[in-house]
Amino acid sequence: MQPHTVHTSQGPASQGREMAGYRLGLLPAAAYDVGFVADAETIGFAFDVQRGSHAVGSDRLEDFVRLPNTLAVTPAGCDIRSRSDGGGEYLLLSGGRLGLAGDCYRTNIQSKSAFRAASRLRMWLLSDATPGQLETETCIVCLAEAVQRPQHPNKAARWMTSHRFRTVTEKIEADLGSNLTVAGLAAEIGVSASFLSRAFSAYCGQSPYDYIVSRRLQRARALIASAGMSLSEIALSSGFSSQSHMTESFRTRLGISPSKIARPGNR
């Protein structure tokens, strides 16, 4: 989604700031119903699976599925109406000198290199850190180049169909608070753990292990922000072995501690 020039909006507020001459925003994983005309060409990066319906340049609503760790391009002037009952964490990048070719809306663009760059930008937004301009530009250029030169799926990625991917990720969501293993997931669909790791990574740019940790962090963030549970209870409910394990994962992967997330009554 692109939050500029919104004409109807019931969506989540985003975190945003100017970095190295570009506008960056981070939309949380929450339901939304928005309409907007993009005032600048924009790159989006989806950290989560996202399902909903949208109308792009028309009044015809169509169902969409946004795969995790994929990119989207919205050209300037594109008219979009989009809604989702669950949403998904989403990074937005616009302004500067992106210089993207083409004038069509594109989505589910895969790139192995994009996840690391997008994660670093997210970390800086969440922690309010001030990285060097060269470091920031390196991440932005990586995302711009990724949408210009999308990867071609290899054999393992082609094997991981959308149905198989959904089967695996739904199993992960259902058992997120338990002792998930890659071997157990592989057994669910009748392949080896090593093949599942290759196919999963090739399909969405993240290993099954890293994907599981990402989902646990997302669940923990949601529980911290909305539930009346202690941090130790949230850690165990989200699948971490302890509160200290959860805290270390927060700091390493998000650049913040769990206590930095706003809790009910402290907003």
C-alpha positions as CSV (number, residue, x, y, z in Angstrom):
1,M,0.0,0.0,0.0
2,Q,1.1,3.6,-0.6
3,P,-0.3,5.9,2.1
4,H,0.1,9.2,0.2
5,T,-3.0,11.1,-1.1
6,V,-5.4,8.8,0.7
7,H,-9.1,9.5,-0.2
8,T,-10.7,6.8,1.9
9,S,-8.9,5.2,4.8
10,Q,-9.6,2.8,7.7
11,G,-6.1,1.4,7.8
12,P,-3.2,1.3,10.3
13,A,-1.0,4.2,11.0
14,S,2.6,3.8,9.7
15,Q,6.0,4.6,11.1
16,G,7.9,6.7,8.7
17,R,10.8,9.0,8.2
18,E,13.1,10.6,5.6
19,M,16.4,8.7,5.1
20,A,19.1,9.6,2.6
21,G,16.6,11.7,0.6
22,Y,14.0,9.0,0.4
23,R,10.7,8.5,2.2
24,L,10.4,5.2,4.1
25,G,7.3,3.9,5.9
26,L,6.5,0.7,7.8
27,L,2.9,-0.4,7.9
28,P,2.0,-2.8,10.8
29,A,0.3,-6.2,10.4
30,A,-3.3,-5.0,10.9
31,A,-6.6,-5.0,8.9
32,Y,-7.0,-2.1,6.5
33,D,-9.4,-0.7,3.9
34,V,-7.8,2.1,1.9
35,G,-8.0,4.0,-1.3
36,F,-5.3,6.2,-2.7
37,V,-3.6,7.6,-5.8
38,A,0.1,7.2,-5.6
39,D,1.9,10.5,-5.7
40,A,5.3,9.0,-6.5
41,E,6.7,5.7,-7.8
42,T,6.9,3.4,-4.8
43,I,8.6,0.1,-3.9
44,G,6.9,-2.1,-1.4
45,F,8.3,-5.1,0.5
46,A,6.0,-7.6,2.2
47,F,7.4,-9.2,5.3
48,D,4.3,-11.3,5.8
49,V,1.8,-13.3,3.8
50,Q,-1.1,-10.9,3.0
51,R,-4.5,-11.8,1.6
52,G,-7.3,-9.5,0.5
53,S,-8.9,-7.8,-2.5
54,H,-7.9,-4.8,-4.5
55,A,-8.8,-2.8,-7.6
56,V,-5.8,-1.4,-9.5
57,G,-6.6,1.3,-12.0
58,S,-10.2,0.2,-12.3
59,D,-13.3,-0.4,-10.2
60,R,-13.1,-4.2,-10.5
61,L,-12.1,-5.8,-7.2
62,E,-9.9,-8.9,-7.5
63,D,-8.6,-11.2,-4.8
64,F,-4.8,-11.0,-4.2
65,V,-2.2,-13.0,-2.2
66,R,1.0,-11.2,-1.4
67,L,3.8,-13.7,-0.8
68,P,6.2,-13.0,2.1
69,N,9.6,-11.5,1.3
70,T,8.5,-10.2,-2.1
71,L,8.5,-6.8,-3.7
72,A,5.9,-4.7,-5.4
73,V,6.1,-1.6,-7.7
74,T,3.5,1.1,-7.8
75,P,3.9,3.7,-10.5
76,A,3.1,7.4,-9.8
77,G,-0.5,8.2,-10.5
78,C,-1.7,4.6,-10.0
79,D,-5.2,4.5,-8.5
80,I,-5.6,1.7,-6.0
81,R,-8.4,0.5,-3.6
82,S,-7.2,-2.3,-1.3
83,R,-8.6,-4.1,1.7
84,S,-7.4,-7.0,3.9
85,D,-8.9,-8.5,7.1
86,G,-5.4,-9.2,8.5
87,G,-2.9,-7.2,6.6
88,G,0.8,-7.8,7.0
89,E,3.9,-5.8,7.9
90,Y,4.9,-3.8,4.8
91,L,7.8,-1.6,4.0
92,L,7.3,1.4,1.7
93,L,10.1,3.2,-0.2
94,S,9.5,6.3,-2.4
95,G,11.1,9.6,-3.5
96,G,14.7,10.2,-4.3
97,R,15.9,8.9,-7.6
98,L,14.5,5.4,-7.8
99,G,14.4,5.6,-11.6
100,L,12.2,2.5,-12.1
101,A,11.4,1.4,-15.6
102,G,7.8,0.8,-16.7
103,D,4.5,2.2,-15.7
104,C,2.6,-0.9,-14.6
105,Y,1.7,-2.1,-11.1
106,R,3.7,-5.2,-10.4
107,T,3.7,-7.5,-7.3
108,N,5.1,-10.7,-5.9
109,I,8.6,-9.9,-7.4
110,Q,11.0,-12.4,-5.9
111,S,14.6,-11.6,-5.0
112,K,17.0,-13.4,-2.6
113,S,19.0,-10.2,-1.9
114,A,16.0,-8.1,-1.0
115,F,15.1,-9.5,2.4
116,R,18.4,-8.5,4.1
117,A,18.2,-5.0,2.7
118,A,14.5,-4.6,3.7
119,S,15.2,-6.0,7.2
120,R,17.9,-3.5,7.8
121,L,15.7,-0.6,6.8
122,R,12.9,-2.0,9.0
123,M,15.4,-2.2,11.9
124,W,16.4,1.4,11.6
125,L,12.8,2.5,11.4
126,L,11.7,0.5,14.5
127,S,14.8,1.5,16.6
128,D,14.9,5.1,15.3
129,A,18.6,4.6,14.5
130,T,20.5,7.0,12.3
131,P,22.7,4.9,9.9
132,G,25.2,6.5,7.6
133,Q,23.9,7.8,4.3
134,L,26.1,5.3,2.3
135,E,24.8,2.4,4.3
136,T,21.2,3.5,3.7
137,E,21.7,4.1,0.0
138,T,23.2,0.6,-0.4
139,C,20.0,-1.0,1.0
140,I,17.8,1.3,-1.2
141,V,19.8,0.5,-4.3
142,C,19.5,-3.2,-3.5
143,L,15.7,-3.0,-3.5
144,A,15.6,-0.9,-6.6
145,E,17.8,-3.3,-8.5
146,A,15.8,-6.3,-7.3
147,V,12.6,-5.0,-8.8
148,Q,14.4,-4.2,-12.1
149,R,16.0,-7.6,-12.3
150,P,13.7,-10.2,-10.7
151,Q,15.1,-13.6,-10.2
152,H,14.0,-16.6,-12.3
153,P,12.7,-19.5,-10.2
154,N,15.0,-22.5,-10.1
155,K,13.8,-26.1,-10.0
156,A,13.4,-26.1,-6.2
157,A,11.4,-22.9,-6.3
158,R,9.1,-24.2,-9.1
159,W,8.5,-27.3,-7.0
160,M,7.3,-25.1,-4.1
161,T,3.9,-24.3,-5.6
162,S,1.6,-21.8,-3.9
163,H,-0.5,-24.7,-2.5
164,R,2.5,-26.4,-1.0
165,F,3.8,-23.1,0.4
166,R,0.4,-22.4,2.0
167,T,0.3,-25.9,3.5
168,V,3.7,-25.4,5.1
169,T,3.1,-21.9,6.4
170,E,-0.4,-22.8,7.7
171,K,1.2,-25.6,9.6
172,I,3.8,-23.2,11.0
173,E,1.1,-20.8,12.1
174,A,-0.9,-23.5,13.8
175,D,2.0,-24.9,15.7
176,L,4.0,-21.6,16.2
177,G,3.9,-22.0,20.0
178,S,5.3,-25.6,20.0
179,N,8.6,-27.1,19.2
180,L,8.6,-26.8,15.5
181,T,11.3,-28.5,13.4
182,V,12.2,-28.4,9.7
183,A,12.2,-32.2,9.7
184,G,8.7,-32.3,11.1
185,L,7.5,-29.9,8.5
186,A,9.2,-31.8,5.7
187,A,7.5,-35.1,6.9
188,E,4.1,-33.4,6.6
189,I,4.6,-33.0,2.8
190,G,6.7,-36.1,2.2
191,V,10.1,-34.6,1.4
192,S,13.5,-34.4,3.1
193,A,14.4,-31.6,5.5
194,S,17.3,-30.5,3.2
195,F,15.0,-30.4,0.1
196,L,12.3,-28.4,2.0
197,S,14.9,-25.9,3.1
198,R,16.2,-25.4,-0.4
199,A,12.7,-25.2,-2.0
200,F,11.4,-22.9,0.8
201,S,14.4,-20.5,0.6
202,A,14.3,-20.4,-3.2
203,Y,10.6,-19.6,-3.1
204,C,10.4,-16.9,-0.5
205,G,14.0,-15.8,0.1
206,Q,14.1,-17.1,3.7
207,S,15.0,-20.4,5.2
208,P,12.2,-22.3,7.1
209,Y,14.0,-21.6,10.4
210,D,14.3,-17.9,9.8
211,Y,10.7,-17.7,8.6
212,I,9.6,-19.4,11.9
213,V,11.5,-17.0,14.0
214,S,10.1,-14.1,12.0
215,R,6.5,-15.3,12.6
216,R,7.3,-15.8,16.3
217,L,8.5,-12.3,16.5
218,Q,5.4,-11.0,14.7
219,R,3.1,-12.9,17.1
220,A,5.0,-11.7,20.1
221,R,4.8,-8.1,18.9
222,A,1.0,-8.4,18.5
223,L,0.6,-9.9,21.9
224,I,2.7,-7.3,23.6
225,A,0.7,-4.5,22.0
226,S,-2.7,-5.9,22.7
227,A,-2.8,-8.6,25.4
228,G,-2.6,-8.4,29.2
229,M,0.2,-11.0,29.5
230,S,3.6,-10.8,31.0
231,L,6.6,-10.9,28.7
232,S,7.6,-14.4,29.9
233,E,4.1,-15.7,29.1
234,I,4.2,-14.0,25.7
235,A,7.6,-15.6,25.0
236,L,6.4,-19.1,25.7
237,S,3.1,-18.5,23.8
238,S,5.0,-17.4,20.8
239,G,7.3,-20.4,20.8
240,F,10.5,-18.9,22.4
241,S,12.2,-21.0,25.0
242,S,12.3,-18.1,27.5
243,Q,11.9,-14.4,27.9
244,S,15.6,-13.9,27.4
245,H,15.6,-15.9,24.2
246,M,12.7,-13.7,22.9
247,T,14.5,-10.5,24.0
248,E,17.7,-11.6,22.2
249,S,15.8,-12.3,19.0
250,F,14.1,-8.9,19.2
251,R,17.4,-7.1,19.6
252,T,19.2,-9.2,16.9
253,R,16.5,-9.1,14.2
254,L,14.5,-6.0,15.0
255,G,17.0,-3.7,16.7
256,I,14.7,-3.1,19.7
257,S,13.8,-4.8,23.0
258,P,10.3,-6.1,23.7
259,S,9.8,-3.4,26.3
260,K,10.0,-0.7,23.6
261,I,6.7,-1.8,22.1
262,A,3.7,0.2,23.3
263,R,1.5,-1.8,25.7
264,P,-2.2,-1.2,26.5
265,G,-2.4,1.7,29.0
266,N,1.0,3.1,28.1
267,R,0.2,4.6,24.6
